[in-house]
Amino acid sequence: MQETTKCIFERVYVETPVDTDKDGMLDLVAVFIRRPASTLEGEKVPAVYVANPYLMTCNEDWYVPHDVDRDLAVYPQQDLPKPEANPNLDAFCCAQVQKPRVTKGYAETSLFEEEVEFECISEINAHFNERGYASVFCGGLGTRFSQGVNMTGCREEILVFRSVIDWLNGRCRAFTNLTDNIEIKADWCTGNVAMSGKSYLGTMCIGVAATGVEGLKTIIPEAGISNWYDYYRCNGLNLPAIGWQGDDLDILAKYCFSRAKDPEDYAGVREVFEENQNRLLEAEDRESANYNEFWDAGNYLKQIDQIKASVFIIHGLNDWNVKTNQCIPLFQALEKQGTARKMLLHQGEHVFVYDLQGSRTVEYMDRWLDYYLKGIDTGILEEPQVLVESNLNQLQWATSDTWPPAGGQTCSFPIEASAYPETMTFVDDISKTVFRKEEDNLSQWRDELVLSEETSYQNRLCFRWDPFADANPAGTLKPEEREELRLCGTFRVSFTAAIDKPTAILSAMLVDLGEDRRITARQDKNEDGSFLFGLEEEPSAYKVITRGWMNAQNRSSNWSKEEVCPGEFYEYSFSMIPMDYRLRKGHKLALLIYGTDAEATQRPSVVTSVTVKTASIDTELYVL
């Protein structure tokens, strides 16, 4: 097929299987299509589809986070069963249709001339058009031009976005507008569809793929969410993206409800929308922050066996918005069931890396799509399945077929119990730290947490280790012969502790200690348009490698609170965020155990003392 840049632009309205605005008719959602003009002459092309709730701009003034300066709620002993939502989405969908649409005619095209400003659509889609693919964009429920109300994180949302693939494969209807019932078919599409997009858009790739929809051949989620609970919660705590404290599903739904920008349109659905917001607030349950049946329905990992599409994951190792606890479990679940997969882990934050020097991101995407949508043997499947950019040399990419790679060894972070008291106590009192809410000085709080040597600072326990100099517990690592060590995996921290209150926030952090000019979010452009991430202007003293959190009442599960008797010792164990990190020779590691994380958790006013049995502390690291 010859490359083409001449395209036509259309808008159609796809009929979905849901009626979220409760008007007795199935909701229609606006779908925008940019396809090669050659399809008007009978050529059929594959489609790259972007499901994008941000598409039609958002309600910036509606974005008001929840208050996080609150004490944790205390619960009596709970014996709740593990939540298990019905994985059958079609059985879940039971829209009652009183006014079915009757097709009154057919149209060949539905050309759209209006200049539309799309949000969060990257230039990569124009590149795909040049390579002979159609671009398909859908904002989904409750967005401008569409019907329905937002159902962020709910099954209705996934069913709606799946409908677009059904239409591209001739299994459901679309119309030229909202009223005339003039049907239009996607005869121009081969039926081979890919989904792509970053963040919420990448999340929808995963959610739709988890329905097993026919025709979806591959997905390329960039920084996508695979489990909504683990995005907004962590082990019984409200814990959204770092930098977005107080965010939650109900707020995201309001933010994306761009129908509200049309006052007349909004008036007709306001009551239903507000009812839906109340439903979301109840279901997300910020008070307990427990995993429940609602969150289980948004855990796409539970539906992994339904994924038929191949998956190419792109994710930033420094992304603390959509953290790597979303991409790593997805990749490992796909690996376990033998689904075709690839993963590119870069050193960026929550960003596009199409032009990242040395990454070959666009080349990989092109060859991946050509193989799965056009059937061209590009050799992409014969290459390593995992690519990881080094944090010490951005032009160095480690390759492997699994993650973490084989060939490493597990060793414990050594804490010589005899060098410390039998028990050690930290006091969780944010008022005794440098943090001041009105100043929003979170970086100062973190500096103090990591670096403080003041004996009066009792906000954490801190243990340090030089793995290049000290004897390694595993005995075979021989770090003295290495210039760097690669730490990768999902590290768990365990300890036995007594708390003087009936609940507490428990946090842990693994830190690289050592002066260095480290990678920043800045992008330094080259003359050819490519970039590398800029380094710090001045060396920094440390870098947080990873961290983790737990509500003490969720010590056995994330769905059920257990009583904490003050003064009684219990075992606590939780995972930190998966990480792949290279430690430079001459640097040390620090393990911190503390309470309130001012950057991530609620910030209670209750002062809590936590006494830890020193010999019980265990953190296993996987080292290459």
Protein Blocks (a to p, Z undefined) as FASTA:
>chain_A
ZZdfbdcddddddddfbdfkonopacdddddddddfklmnopacdddddddfklnopafk
lmccddfbbcddddddddddcddddfblklmpccdcfbdcddfbdcfbdcdfbdcddehi
afklmmmmmnopacdddebehiahiacjddehiaklmmmmmmmmmmmnopaccdfbfklo
pacddfkbgoiacdedehjlmmmmmmmmmnopghiabdcdehiafbfklmmggehiacdd
ehiahiafklmmmmmmmmlmpmklmmmmmmmmmmmmmmmmmmnommnopacfklmmmmmk
lmmmmpmbdcdddddfklckbgcklmmmmmmmmmmnopacdddddfbdcddfklgghklm
mmmmmmmmmmmmnopaehlmmpcfbdcddfkbmkbccddfbdcdehiacddddddfklpc
fbdcddddfklmmbdfklopmklmmmmmmmocbfklckbccddddfklmccfklpnomml
pcbdcdedjdddddddddfbfbdcdddddddedddddddfbdcddfkopacddddfbdcf
bdcfbdcdddfklmmbckbccdddehiacddddddddddddddehiacdddddfddfklm
ccdfbdcdddddfklpccddddZZ
